[in-house]
């Protein structure tokens, strides 16, 4: 697998994991966006892979979802996820 393809695949997987964690938290995109002080499109765009999150943004999303950044990384590293 080429490096670029793997990165794109990993980005898509991260987006799917974030969406799944939000839906498991029973939190609509609009509610999460409001908690983040952002428009709903912010959440939609990173969940569809149209936008990347930097580390501080990712940490903030995790906090609002009730998980730690470490927990997110564990989900991401679990090859059975998403």
Backbone as CSV, one residue per row, in Angstrom:
resi,resn,N_x,N_y,N_z,CA_x,CA_y,CA_z,C_x,C_y,C_z
1,UNK,0.852,-1.169,0.000,0.000,0.000,0.000,0.900,1.236,0.000
2,UNK,0.641,2.150,-0.919,1.468,3.346,-0.994,1.215,4.245,0.213
3,UNK,2.206,5.059,0.528,2.103,5.951,1.680,0.935,6.915,1.578
4,UNK,0.751,7.519,0.399,-0.330,8.487,0.231,-1.689,7.810,0.384
5,UNK,-1.856,6.632,-0.218,-3.122,5.908,-0.107,-3.405,5.559,1.352
6,UNK,-2.385,5.123,2.060,-2.559,4.759,3.473,-2.982,5.969,4.303
7,UNK,-2.375,7.118,4.058,-2.740,8.332,4.794,-4.196,8.688,4.519
8,UNK,-4.602,8.642,3.248,-5.986,8.954,2.906,-6.941,7.949,3.553
9,UNK,-6.570,6.688,3.567,-7.391,5.655,4.196,-7.493,5.898,5.696
10,UNK,-6.379,6.249,6.322,-6.377,6.538,7.758,-7.233,7.760,8.073
11,UNK,-7.173,8.781,7.239,-8.008,9.979,7.450,-9.486,9.628,7.368
12,UNK,-9.849,8.813,6.394,-11.249,8.403,6.235,-11.685,7.572,7.437
13,UNK,-10.808,6.705,7.921,-11.127,5.877,9.086,-11.326,6.739,10.330
14,UNK,-10.466,7.736,10.511,-10.618,8.642,11.646,-11.956,9.365,11.574
15,UNK,-12.327,9.830,10.399,-13.612,10.517,10.229,-14.766,9.584,10.606
16,UNK,-14.710,8.327,10.173,-15.765,7.359,10.503,-15.818,7.094,12.008
17,UNK,-14.665,7.004,12.636,-14.629,6.762,14.089,-15.237,7.949,14.830
18,UNK,-14.869,9.154,14.446,-15.428,10.344,15.103,-16.943,10.397,14.948
19,UNK,-17.435,10.065,13.758,-18.881,10.070,13.530,-19.552,9.006,14.396
20,UNK,-18.961,7.810,14.431,-19.541,6.730,15.234,-19.576,7.100,16.716
21,UNK,-18.487,7.689,17.214,-18.447,8.075,18.628,-19.499,9.132,18.934
22,UNK,-19.710,10.053,18.003,-20.741,11.082,18.211,-22.125,10.450,18.221
23,UNK,-22.387,9.559,17.275,-23.718,8.942,17.234,-23.938,8.021,18.438
24,UNK,-22.892,7.342,18.888,-23.018,6.519,20.097,-23.317,7.375,21.317
25,UNK,-22.813,8.607,21.314,-23.087,9.544,22.406,-24.481,10.159,22.266
26,UNK,-25.203,9.761,21.197,-26.544,10.266,20.914,-26.551,11.793,20.841
27,UNK,-25.538,12.318,20.159,-25.390,13.753,20.041,-25.483,14.158,18.565
28,UNK,-26.532,14.868,18.192,-26.624,15.349,16.809,-25.467,16.294,16.477
29,UNK,-25.153,16.382,15.201,-24.069,17.276,14.768,-24.284,18.690,15.283
30,UNK,-25.509,19.179,15.208,-25.795,20.553,15.644,-25.499,20.775,17.117
31,UNK,-25.814,19.783,17.942,-25.543,19.899,19.376,-24.044,19.937,19.652
32,UNK,-23.313,19.047,18.983,-21.866,19.037,19.170,-21.262,20.358,18.693
33,UNK,-21.712,20.820,17.548,-21.202,22.081,17.016,-21.453,23.225,17.996
34,UNK,-22.642,23.253,18.563,-22.968,24.308,19.531,-22.034,24.246,20.734
35,UNK,-21.781,23.042,21.223,-20.877,22.878,22.370,-19.457,23.329,22.037
36,UNK,-19.092,23.153,20.754,-17.753,23.559,20.306,-17.694,25.044,19.942
37,UNK,-18.853,25.692,19.892,-18.902,27.091,19.484,-18.637,27.264,17.996
38,UNK,-19.041,26.268,17.217,-18.799,26.254,15.765,-20.113,26.022,15.043
39,UNK,-20.146,26.295,13.740,-21.352,25.963,12.968,-21.454,24.450,12.751
40,UNK,-22.655,23.986,12.487,-22.883,22.560,12.246,-22.027,22.061,11.097
41,UNK,-21.769,22.918,10.115,-20.966,22.510,8.957,-19.544,22.125,9.352
42,UNK,-19.039,22.666,10.457,-17.707,22.305,10.951,-17.658,20.805,11.244
43,UNK,-18.662,20.323,11.971,-18.723,18.903,12.322,-18.946,18.068,11.065
44,UNK,-19.879,18.489,10.236,-20.165,17.759,9.010,-18.927,17.624,8.130
45,UNK,-18.168,18.688,8.005,-17.007,18.667,7.113,-15.897,17.753,7.622
46,UNK,-15.649,17.708,8.932,-14.589,16.785,9.362,-15.086,15.346,9.380
47,UNK,-16.388,15.142,9.569,-16.918,13.774,9.534,-16.968,13.196,8.122
48,UNK,-16.997,14.051,7.127,-17.007,13.576,5.738,-15.618,13.638,5.115
49,UNK,-14.634,14.066,5.889,-13.267,14.115,5.389,-12.949,15.344,4.563
50,UNK,-13.856,16.308,4.529,-13.619,17.537,3.772,-12.738,18.519,4.534
51,UNK,-12.582,18.278,5.831,-11.779,19.156,6.674,-10.959,18.310,7.626
52,UNK,-9.730,18.738,7.848,-8.879,18.072,8.840,-8.951,18.840,10.150
53,UNK,-8.791,18.114,11.227,-8.734,18.734,12.549,-7.282,18.783,13.001
54,UNK,-6.881,19.911,13.588,-5.561,19.929,14.197,-5.683,19.328,15.602
55,UNK,-4.575,19.106,16.249,-4.584,18.401,17.533,-5.423,19.108,18.597
56,UNK,-5.294,20.438,18.774,-6.153,21.082,19.775,-7.651,20.946,19.448
57,UNK,-8.016,21.016,18.169,-9.419,20.840,17.793,-9.872,19.418,18.083
58,UNK,-9.044,18.456,17.753,-9.363,17.051,17.994,-9.550,16.799,19.488
59,UNK,-8.694,17.378,20.295,-8.806,17.229,21.755,-10.125,17.820,22.251
60,UNK,-10.501,18.976,21.714,-11.746,19.623,22.112,-12.959,18.766,21.714
61,UNK,-12.936,18.208,20.519,-14.024,17.324,20.082,-14.119,16.131,21.031
62,UNK,-12.995,15.528,21.343,-12.988,14.384,22.259,-13.593,14.755,23.606
63,UNK,-13.198,15.888,24.143,-13.721,16.317,25.445,-15.234,16.446,25.399
64,UNK,-15.754,17.024,24.329,-17.201,17.193,24.217,-17.918,15.869,24.026
65,UNK,-17.234,14.874,23.481,-17.817,13.547,23.321,-17.644,12.692,24.573
66,UNK,-16.937,13.221,25.566,-16.765,12.497,26.825,-15.687,11.436,26.791
67,UNK,-14.722,11.605,25.881,-13.598,10.668,25.822,-12.301,11.459,25.863
68,UNK,-11.218,10.751,26.101,-9.910,11.387,26.078,-9.287,11.203,24.697
69,UNK,-8.311,12.010,24.418,-7.563,11.869,23.178,-6.914,10.484,23.122
70,UNK,-6.444,10.023,24.244,-5.833,8.684,24.322,-6.843,7.602,23.941
71,UNK,-8.087,7.744,24.394,-9.116,6.772,24.040,-9.378,6.788,22.535
72,UNK,-9.379,7.973,21.943,-9.575,8.071,20.494,-8.452,7.352,19.754
73,UNK,-7.224,7.567,20.206,-6.084,6.906,19.566,-6.214,5.390,19.700
74,UNK,-6.685,4.920,20.831,-6.876,3.479,21.004,-7.917,2.952,20.025
75,UNK,-8.999,3.683,19.831,-9.997,3.295,18.819,-9.351,3.254,17.442
76,UNK,-8.558,4.263,17.142,-7.920,4.368,15.835,-6.926,3.236,15.603
77,UNK,-6.187,2.865,16.634,-5.189,1.810,16.506,-5.797,0.419,16.453
78,UNK,-7.042,0.287,16.914,-7.742,-0.999,16.860,-8.138,-1.251,15.410
79,UNK,-7.505,-2.157,14.741,-7.736,-2.418,13.317,-9.128,-2.961,13.026
80,UNK,-9.880,-3.336,14.042,-11.246,-3.822,13.826,-12.256,-2.674,13.813
81,UNK,-11.790,-1.469,14.136,-12.652,-0.293,14.153,-12.911,0.201,12.743
82,UNK,-14.096,0.734,12.576,-14.524,1.415,11.342,-13.912,0.762,10.142
